[in-house]
Amino acid sequence: MDSRSTKDNLIAEAYKENARKGFEVLYAAYYDQIFYFVLNMSSCAHESADIAQNVFIKASNQKGIENYNIKAWLYKVALNEFYRTKRSILINIKYIFKNFFRFIDSSDNNIETAAEKIINDEGKSQLREKLAQLDDNSREILILKYYNELSYNEIAEILEISAGTVMSRLSRAKAKLMELMKNEIE
């Protein structure tokens, strides 16, 4: 099974022509996704731009990148850069999520109903507040799955865990969020 995306195959073809063209195609294909992923993790546009720039500097220096699962590699590097930055500046990062309403599976009506109540009654800021109360592991798994719409296998590769672990962490994260939301409703 080939886990490479169509974008990754196009990038590999561009790299065959020359490294500069390959990098230009890679950058055009993934910069926005990486920038917004980091922005959703940090809520700071300047910090996100710096981190995204570092990710693509590493990508430009990475030998043989055209042979990787590029999307997963970029997300993994972005996540590592985010945590490195977070540790290095020793600040509390506020996590504000814009348009983060796709994180709830439509099959889970209890969570959906609770989310709709908070969204309708208390506005987007309350939902962001509840999401910010989640631990880093819960927050990152929700962002990767529902905001960035990555598959379980892609998330597993990024976080270096099994797909089964991704599913169980996702389930626990949604349950934590549901509990926070229930407490708000009561």
C-alpha positions as YAML, in Angstrom:
chain: A
units: angstrom
residues:
- id: 1
  name: MET
  ca: [0.00, 0.00, 0.00]
- id: 2
  name: ASP
  ca: [1.42, 3.36, -1.01]
- id: 3
  name: SER
  ca: [0.84, 5.91, 1.73]
- id: 4
  name: ARG
  ca: [2.09, 8.77, -0.46]
- id: 5
  name: SER
  ca: [-0.43, 11.37, -1.53]
- id: 6
  name: THR
  ca: [-0.87, 12.71, -5.03]
- id: 7
  name: LYS
  ca: [0.81, 15.93, -3.86]
- id: 8
  name: ASP
  ca: [3.78, 13.94, -2.61]
- id: 9
  name: ASN
  ca: [4.08, 12.18, -5.97]
- id: 10
  name: LEU
  ca: [3.99, 15.53, -7.80]
- id: 11
  name: ILE
  ca: [6.68, 16.85, -5.47]
- id: 12
  name: ALA
  ca: [8.84, 13.78, -6.09]
- id: 13
  name: GLU
  ca: [8.49, 14.33, -9.85]
- id: 14
  name: ALA
  ca: [9.50, 17.99, -9.46]
- id: 15
  name: TYR
  ca: [12.54, 16.97, -7.39]
- id: 16
  name: LYS
  ca: [13.61, 14.69, -10.26]
- id: 17
  name: GLU
  ca: [13.89, 17.81, -12.44]
- id: 18
  name: ASN
  ca: [15.93, 19.68, -9.81]
- id: 19
  name: ALA
  ca: [15.98, 20.38, -6.07]
- id: 20
  name: ARG
  ca: [14.89, 23.99, -6.39]
- id: 21
  name: LYS
  ca: [11.80, 23.16, -8.43]
- id: 22
  name: GLY
  ca: [10.99, 20.29, -6.05]
- id: 23
  name: PHE
  ca: [11.20, 22.56, -3.04]
- id: 24
  name: GLU
  ca: [9.05, 25.23, -4.73]
- id: 25
  name: VAL
  ca: [6.33, 22.65, -5.43]
- id: 26
  name: LEU
  ca: [6.61, 21.30, -1.86]
- id: 27
  name: TYR
  ca: [6.35, 24.79, -0.39]
- id: 28
  name: ALA
  ca: [3.34, 25.73, -2.55]
- id: 29
  name: ALA
  ca: [1.60, 22.45, -1.71]
- id: 30
  name: TYR
  ca: [2.04, 22.46, 2.07]
- id: 31
  name: TYR
  ca: [2.98, 25.86, 3.49]
- id: 32
  name: ASP
  ca: [-0.60, 26.99, 4.26]
- id: 33
  name: GLN
  ca: [-1.50, 23.68, 5.91]
- id: 34
  name: ILE
  ca: [1.57, 23.74, 8.13]
- id: 35
  name: PHE
  ca: [1.18, 27.42, 9.01]
- id: 36
  name: TYR
  ca: [-2.49, 27.01, 10.01]
- id: 37
  name: PHE
  ca: [-1.77, 23.80, 11.92]
- id: 38
  name: VAL
  ca: [0.81, 25.63, 14.03]
- id: 39
  name: LEU
  ca: [-1.47, 28.68, 14.32]
- id: 40
  name: ASN
  ca: [-4.21, 26.49, 15.76]
- id: 41
  name: MET
  ca: [-1.73, 25.06, 18.24]
- id: 42
  name: SER
  ca: [-0.28, 28.39, 19.33]
- id: 43
  name: SER
  ca: [-2.82, 31.13, 18.47]
- id: 44
  name: CYS
  ca: [0.09, 33.43, 17.65]
- id: 45
  name: ALA
  ca: [0.51, 34.37, 14.00]
- id: 46
  name: HIS
  ca: [4.10, 35.61, 14.37]
- id: 47
  name: GLU
  ca: [5.19, 32.50, 16.23]
- id: 48
  name: SER
  ca: [3.38, 30.31, 13.69]
- id: 49
  name: ALA
  ca: [5.10, 32.02, 10.78]
- id: 50
  name: ASP
  ca: [8.49, 31.54, 12.45]
- id: 51
  name: ILE
  ca: [7.82, 27.88, 13.13]
- id: 52
  name: ALA
  ca: [6.50, 27.26, 9.61]
- id: 53
  name: GLN
  ca: [9.59, 28.97, 8.22]
- id: 54
  name: ASN
  ca: [11.82, 26.70, 10.33]
- id: 55
  name: VAL
  ca: [9.93, 23.64, 9.10]
- id: 56
  name: PHE
  ca: [10.51, 24.59, 5.48]
- id: 57
  name: ILE
  ca: [14.15, 25.47, 6.11]
- id: 58
  name: LYS
  ca: [14.57, 21.95, 7.48]
- id: 59
  name: ALA
  ca: [12.69, 20.58, 4.48]
- id: 60
  name: SER
  ca: [14.98, 22.44, 2.06]
- id: 61
  name: ASN
  ca: [18.02, 20.97, 3.79]
- id: 62
  name: GLN
  ca: [16.61, 17.44, 4.09]
- id: 63
  name: LYS
  ca: [18.30, 15.07, 1.66]
- id: 64
  name: GLY
  ca: [15.97, 12.58, 0.02]
- id: 65
  name: ILE
  ca: [12.77, 14.23, 1.23]
- id: 66
  name: GLU
  ca: [11.10, 13.36, -2.07]
- id: 67
  name: ASN
  ca: [11.20, 9.70, -0.98]
- id: 68
  name: TYR
  ca: [9.36, 10.36, 2.30]
- id: 69
  name: ASN
  ca: [5.68, 10.57, 3.11]
- id: 70
  name: ILE
  ca: [6.19, 14.34, 2.87]
- id: 71
  name: LYS
  ca: [2.90, 15.43, 4.44]
- id: 72
  name: ALA
  ca: [3.43, 13.30, 7.54]
- id: 73
  name: TRP
  ca: [7.09, 14.37, 7.76]
- id: 74
  name: LEU
  ca: [6.17, 18.07, 7.61]
- id: 75
  name: TYR
  ca: [3.48, 17.74, 10.28]
- id: 76
  name: LYS
  ca: [5.85, 15.79, 12.50]
- id: 77
  name: VAL
  ca: [8.58, 18.43, 12.13]
- id: 78
  name: ALA
  ca: [6.03, 21.19, 12.72]
- id: 79
  name: LEU
  ca: [4.80, 19.50, 15.90]
- id: 80
  name: ASN
  ca: [8.37, 19.04, 17.13]
- id: 81
  name: GLU
  ca: [9.22, 22.67, 16.31]
- id: 82
  name: PHE
  ca: [6.10, 23.87, 18.11]
- id: 83
  name: TYR
  ca: [7.01, 21.98, 21.29]
- id: 84
  name: ARG
  ca: [10.65, 23.06, 21.04]
- id: 85
  name: THR
  ca: [9.52, 26.68, 20.75]
- id: 86
  name: LYS
  ca: [7.06, 26.26, 23.59]
- id: 87
  name: ARG
  ca: [9.77, 24.86, 25.86]
- id: 88
  name: SER
  ca: [12.40, 27.38, 24.81]
- id: 89
  name: ILE
  ca: [10.41, 30.52, 25.62]
- id: 90
  name: LEU
  ca: [8.80, 29.08, 28.77]
- id: 91
  name: ILE
  ca: [5.43, 30.78, 28.37]
- id: 92
  name: ASN
  ca: [1.89, 29.61, 28.65]
- id: 93
  name: ILE
  ca: [0.49, 29.43, 25.14]
- id: 94
  name: LYS
  ca: [-3.16, 30.19, 24.76]
- id: 95
  name: TYR
  ca: [-4.90, 27.88, 22.33]
- id: 96
  name: ILE
  ca: [-7.56, 29.65, 20.33]
- id: 97
  name: PHE
  ca: [-9.19, 27.71, 17.57]
- id: 98
  name: LYS
  ca: [-10.92, 29.43, 14.70]
- id: 99
  name: ASN
  ca: [-13.74, 27.60, 12.97]
- id: 100
  name: PHE
  ca: [-13.08, 24.48, 15.02]
- id: 101
  name: PHE
  ca: [-16.52, 23.01, 14.90]
- id: 102
  name: ARG
  ca: [-15.72, 19.94, 12.81]
- id: 103
  name: PHE
  ca: [-14.14, 18.09, 15.73]
- id: 104
  name: ILE
  ca: [-17.31, 16.26, 16.72]
- id: 105
  name: ASP
  ca: [-18.39, 13.12, 14.89]
- id: 106
  name: SER
  ca: [-22.00, 13.34, 13.79]
- id: 107
  name: SER
  ca: [-22.45, 9.79, 15.10]
- id: 108
  name: ASP
  ca: [-22.04, 10.98, 18.70]
- id: 109
  name: ASN
  ca: [-25.27, 12.89, 19.29]
- id: 110
  name: ASN
  ca: [-24.66, 13.60, 22.99]
- id: 111
  name: ILE
  ca: [-21.44, 15.45, 22.33]
- id: 112
  name: GLU
  ca: [-22.95, 17.21, 19.33]
- id: 113
  name: THR
  ca: [-25.94, 18.39, 21.35]
- id: 114
  name: ALA
  ca: [-23.72, 19.68, 24.14]
- id: 115
  name: ALA
  ca: [-21.48, 21.47, 21.62]
- id: 116
  name: GLU
  ca: [-24.46, 23.04, 19.87]
- id: 117
  name: LYS
  ca: [-25.81, 24.30, 23.18]
- id: 118
  name: ILE
  ca: [-22.51, 25.93, 24.10]
- id: 119
  name: ILE
  ca: [-22.05, 27.40, 20.65]
- id: 120
  name: ASN
  ca: [-25.60, 28.73, 20.50]
- id: 121
  name: ASP
  ca: [-25.91, 29.89, 24.10]
- id: 122
  name: GLU
  ca: [-22.45, 31.10, 24.97]
- id: 123
  name: GLY
  ca: [-20.69, 31.71, 21.69]
- id: 124
  name: LYS
  ca: [-17.47, 30.64, 20.12]
- id: 125
  name: SER
  ca: [-15.26, 32.00, 22.87]
- id: 126
  name: GLN
  ca: [-16.70, 29.53, 25.38]
- id: 127
  name: LEU
  ca: [-15.91, 26.60, 23.10]
- id: 128
  name: ARG
  ca: [-12.37, 27.89, 22.60]
- id: 129
  name: GLU
  ca: [-12.04, 28.22, 26.36]
- id: 130
  name: LYS
  ca: [-13.08, 24.60, 26.88]
- id: 131
  name: LEU
  ca: [-10.71, 23.36, 24.18]
- id: 132
  name: ALA
  ca: [-7.89, 25.34, 25.78]
- id: 133
  name: GLN
  ca: [-8.50, 23.45, 29.04]
- id: 134
  name: LEU
  ca: [-7.59, 20.13, 27.41]
- id: 135
  name: ASP
  ca: [-4.11, 18.71, 27.82]
- id: 136
  name: ASP
  ca: [-1.67, 18.97, 24.91]
- id: 137
  name: ASN
  ca: [-2.16, 15.35, 23.78]
- id: 138
  name: SER
  ca: [-5.94, 15.72, 23.63]
- id: 139
  name: ARG
  ca: [-5.75, 19.07, 21.87]
- id: 140
  name: GLU
  ca: [-3.23, 17.95, 19.25]
- id: 141
  name: ILE
  ca: [-5.16, 14.78, 18.39]
- id: 142
  name: LEU
  ca: [-8.40, 16.76, 17.95]
- id: 143
  name: ILE
  ca: [-6.67, 19.34, 15.76]
- id: 144
  name: LEU
  ca: [-4.96, 16.76, 13.59]
- id: 145
  name: LYS
  ca: [-8.11, 14.68, 13.11]
- id: 146
  name: TYR
  ca: [-10.92, 17.18, 12.87]
- id: 147
  name: TYR
  ca: [-9.37, 20.49, 11.93]
- id: 148
  name: ASN
  ca: [-6.64, 19.22, 9.61]
- id: 149
  name: GLU
  ca: [-8.75, 16.20, 8.56]
- id: 150
  name: LEU
  ca: [-5.87, 13.74, 8.68]
- id: 151
  name: SER
  ca: [-6.49, 9.99, 8.65]
- id: 152
  name: TYR
  ca: [-5.77, 7.77, 11.64]
- id: 153
  name: ASN
  ca: [-2.74, 6.39, 9.81]
- id: 154
  name: GLU
  ca: [-1.37, 9.85, 9.03]
- id: 155
  name: ILE
  ca: [-1.80, 10.91, 12.66]
- id: 156
  name: ALA
  ca: [-0.16, 7.68, 13.81]
- id: 157
  name: GLU
  ca: [2.84, 8.39, 11.62]
- id: 158
  name: ILE
  ca: [3.11, 12.01, 12.79]
- id: 159
  name: LEU
  ca: [2.85, 11.16, 16.49]
- id: 160
  name: GLU
  ca: [4.80, 7.90, 16.15]
- id: 161
  name: ILE
  ca: [2.03, 5.81, 17.71]
- id: 162
  name: SER
  ca: [-0.22, 3.07, 16.37]
- id: 163
  name: ALA
  ca: [-3.52, 3.82, 14.63]
- id: 164
  name: GLY
  ca: [-5.31, 2.02, 17.47]
- id: 165
  name: THR
  ca: [-3.69, 4.37, 19.97]
- id: 166
  name: VAL
  ca: [-4.81, 7.31, 17.84]
- id: 167
  name: MET
  ca: [-8.40, 6.05, 17.99]
- id: 168
  name: SER
  ca: [-8.33, 5.51, 21.75]
- id: 169
  name: ARG
  ca: [-6.71, 8.91, 22.42]
- id: 170
  name: LEU
  ca: [-9.26, 10.56, 20.16]
- id: 171
  name: SER
  ca: [-12.10, 8.87, 22.02]
- id: 172
  name: ARG
  ca: [-10.70, 9.98, 25.39]
- id: 173
  name: ALA
  ca: [-10.14, 13.54, 24.11]
- id: 174
  name: LYS
  ca: [-13.73, 13.80, 22.92]
- id: 175
  name: ALA
  ca: [-14.95, 12.42, 26.25]
- id: 176
  name: LYS
  ca: [-12.88, 15.01, 28.16]
- id: 177
  name: LEU
  ca: [-14.25, 17.77, 25.97]
- id: 178
  name: MET
  ca: [-17.78, 16.46, 26.45]
- id: 179
  name: GLU
  ca: [-17.31, 16.50, 30.23]
- id: 180
  name: LEU
  ca: [-16.05, 20.09, 30.15]
- id: 181
  name: MET
  ca: [-18.98, 21.06, 27.99]
- id: 182
  name: LYS
  ca: [-21.51, 19.27, 30.24]
- id: 183
  name: ASN
  ca: [-20.14, 21.11, 33.26]
- id: 184
  name: GLU
  ca: [-20.68, 24.39, 31.41]
- id: 185
  name: ILE
  ca: [-24.29, 23.52, 30.56]
- id: 186
  name: GLU
  ca: [-25.21, 22.50, 34.12]
...
